[in-house]
Amino acid sequence: MLKEATDESFNQISVDGDTSTNDTVVALASGKAGNSKIADETSSEAKLLQRALTALCQGLCKMIAWDGEGANVLMEVIVEGADSREDARKIARSISSSSLAKSAIFGQDPNWGRIACAAGYAGPKFDVNSLDIALGETKLMEKGQPLPFDAEAASAYLKAQIDVRGVVQIHVKVGEGHGAGVAWGCDLSYDYVKINAEYTT
């Protein structure tokens, strides 16, 4: 259960692309609640517990990304249309980990090129002519072609989310497959460099 919850949460976040040697997820059960033991992982009780554990882990992992050094906003990258769930997850992680995409978010730059680039080098193959990209409600690319869009409105969306430490949603569709995945990250600000340059271990 914890592995499945971790795959849907902590393994889908990135602050700066680095993984600490002491990054660990542990779940403990004391039995103090006095509930009946769940012995069948296919039971409705097991499925309910799995959903609850996954939701808890996702809430915690978002807090980590939101609290990244110098972070101003949470990035939520939603990928659909991939050949498989794992392909979608890889593409989402690639975008949420991209230093250039993260810097563009900080700079309030609706830069579809950086998002498309990170999707392209993620590994999974897809037809570039099927690539759709949206930033919040603003469509930036459709079927592999950049769209005319209101750059000022898209930039204002980024600024508004940064001002309230909100969530910037990036929607990406890579085809007509059934694979879907989500990853979370944060913007990359001047303060990230400052904080990490000024301390040593």
Salt bridges, closest charged atoms under 4 A:
ASP7 OD2 - LYS3 NZ 3.04
GLU8 OE2 - ARG85 NH2 1.97
GLU86 OE1 - ARG89 NE 3.11
GLU86 OE2 - ARG93 NH2 3.61
GLU142 OE2 - LYS139 NZ 3.93
ASP163 OD2 - LYS159 NZ 2.81
GLU176 OE2 - LYS173 NZ 3.32
GLU198 OE2 - LYS194 NZ 3.34
